[in-house]
Amino acid sequence: MLKRDSKKGPSLGDIKAFLGEGTEFKGTLSFEGTVRIDGRLEGEIITKDVLIVGETAFIKAEIEVGSMINSGRIEGNIFAQRKIEILPPGRVDGHIRTPNLILAEGAKFNGTCEMVSEEAEASESDMGSQLAP
């Protein structure tokens, strides 16, 4: 079985759900743990954990994650609390907001990027919850 160091990323055994190649989903996907998508998804993705986007995936969505590893195609805005990693042949068209962005050689990114510290994100989240009724 393939294993990765826990500090570098999830192992194959850590994946909680899998949307395989040839599958399609429309709507809001919300989850805990690590999820891998190799199919098509349109809508919204929300998690504080890890999203893995495979090479055959096409996602058209607003995405809010803890961390993301992308090798597929994404159209939409992405907010990641910790990190976004775009690997070849991955492509993102949209706005990215994250404290850490890794864009590997051969990966493509068209859009805007806002680099924010993890501390600033935590402060903004706390302020938002204090202002909420």
C-alpha positions as CSV (number, residue, x, y, z in Angstrom):
1,M,0.0,0.0,0.0
2,L,1.3,3.5,-0.8
3,K,1.9,5.6,2.2
4,R,2.9,9.3,2.6
5,D,4.3,11.0,5.6
6,S,1.4,12.5,7.6
7,K,3.1,15.9,7.5
8,K,3.2,15.8,3.7
9,G,-0.3,14.6,2.9
10,P,-2.8,11.8,3.3
11,S,-2.1,8.2,2.5
12,L,-4.4,6.3,0.2
13,G,-5.9,4.5,3.2
14,D,-7.1,7.9,4.7
15,I,-9.6,8.6,1.9
16,K,-13.2,8.6,3.3
17,A,-15.1,8.9,0.0
18,F,-14.4,8.7,-3.8
19,L,-16.3,10.2,-6.7
20,G,-14.8,8.1,-9.6
21,E,-14.2,8.9,-13.2
22,G,-17.5,8.8,-15.2
23,T,-19.6,10.0,-12.3
24,E,-21.4,13.3,-12.1
25,F,-22.7,15.3,-9.1
26,K,-24.6,18.6,-8.8
27,G,-25.2,20.3,-5.5
28,T,-23.4,20.9,-2.3
29,L,-20.8,18.4,-1.1
30,S,-19.9,18.7,2.5
31,F,-17.7,16.2,4.3
32,E,-15.1,15.4,7.1
33,G,-11.9,13.6,6.4
34,T,-10.3,13.3,3.0
35,V,-12.3,13.0,-0.2
36,R,-11.0,12.3,-3.8
37,I,-12.9,13.4,-6.9
38,D,-12.1,12.0,-10.4
39,G,-15.5,12.7,-11.9
40,R,-17.5,15.9,-12.6
41,L,-18.9,18.1,-9.9
42,E,-20.9,21.3,-10.2
43,G,-22.0,23.4,-7.2
44,E,-20.3,23.9,-3.9
45,I,-17.7,22.0,-1.8
46,I,-17.3,22.7,1.9
47,T,-14.9,21.0,4.4
48,K,-12.3,21.9,7.0
49,D,-10.4,18.8,5.8
50,V,-8.6,17.7,2.6
51,L,-9.9,17.6,-1.0
52,I,-8.0,15.7,-3.6
53,V,-8.9,16.4,-7.3
54,G,-7.6,13.8,-9.7
55,E,-6.4,14.3,-13.3
56,T,-9.8,13.3,-14.9
57,A,-11.8,15.6,-12.6
58,F,-13.7,18.7,-13.8
59,I,-15.1,20.8,-11.0
60,K,-17.2,24.0,-11.5
61,A,-17.8,25.2,-8.0
62,E,-17.2,27.5,-5.1
63,I,-14.8,25.6,-2.9
64,E,-14.0,26.1,0.8
65,V,-11.5,23.6,2.2
66,G,-8.8,23.1,4.8
67,S,-6.3,21.9,2.2
68,M,-6.5,20.9,-1.5
69,I,-4.3,18.9,-3.9
70,N,-5.4,19.5,-7.5
71,S,-4.3,17.6,-10.6
72,G,-7.6,18.1,-12.5
73,R,-9.5,21.1,-13.9
74,I,-11.3,23.6,-11.6
75,E,-13.4,26.6,-12.6
76,G,-14.5,28.7,-9.6
77,N,-13.2,30.4,-6.5
78,I,-11.2,28.5,-3.9
79,F,-10.6,29.4,-0.3
80,A,-8.2,27.1,1.6
81,Q,-7.5,27.6,5.3
82,R,-4.1,25.9,5.1
83,K,-2.8,25.1,1.6
84,I,-3.6,24.7,-2.1
85,E,-1.2,22.5,-4.2
86,I,-1.7,22.5,-8.0
87,L,0.1,19.6,-9.7
88,P,0.5,19.0,-13.5
89,P,-1.7,18.7,-15.5
90,G,-3.9,20.5,-13.0
91,R,-5.6,23.8,-13.9
92,V,-7.5,26.4,-11.9
93,D,-9.5,29.3,-13.5
94,G,-10.7,31.6,-10.7
95,H,-9.8,33.4,-7.5
96,I,-7.6,31.7,-4.9
97,R,-7.4,32.7,-1.2
98,T,-4.9,30.8,0.9
99,P,-1.9,31.2,3.2
100,N,0.1,28.7,1.2
101,L,0.1,28.1,-2.6
102,I,2.2,25.5,-4.4
103,L,2.1,25.7,-8.1
104,A,4.2,22.9,-9.6
105,E,6.0,23.2,-13.0
106,G,3.5,22.3,-15.7
107,A,0.4,23.3,-13.7
108,K,-1.8,26.2,-14.8
109,F,-3.4,29.0,-12.9
110,N,-5.5,31.8,-14.5
111,G,-7.0,34.2,-12.1
112,T,-6.2,36.1,-9.0
113,C,-4.5,35.0,-5.8
114,E,-4.8,36.5,-2.3
115,M,-2.1,35.2,0.1
116,V,-3.3,35.5,3.7
117,S,-1.7,34.3,6.9
118,E,-3.3,31.5,8.8
119,E,-3.4,33.8,11.9
120,A,-5.3,36.5,9.9
121,E,-7.8,33.9,8.7
122,A,-8.4,32.7,12.3
123,S,-8.9,36.3,13.4
124,E,-11.4,37.0,10.6
125,S,-13.3,33.7,11.3
126,D,-13.5,34.6,15.0
127,M,-14.7,38.2,14.2
128,G,-17.3,36.8,11.9
129,S,-18.7,34.5,14.5
130,Q,-18.8,37.3,17.1
131,L,-20.7,39.5,14.6
132,A,-23.2,36.9,13.7
133,P,-26.6,37.1,15.4
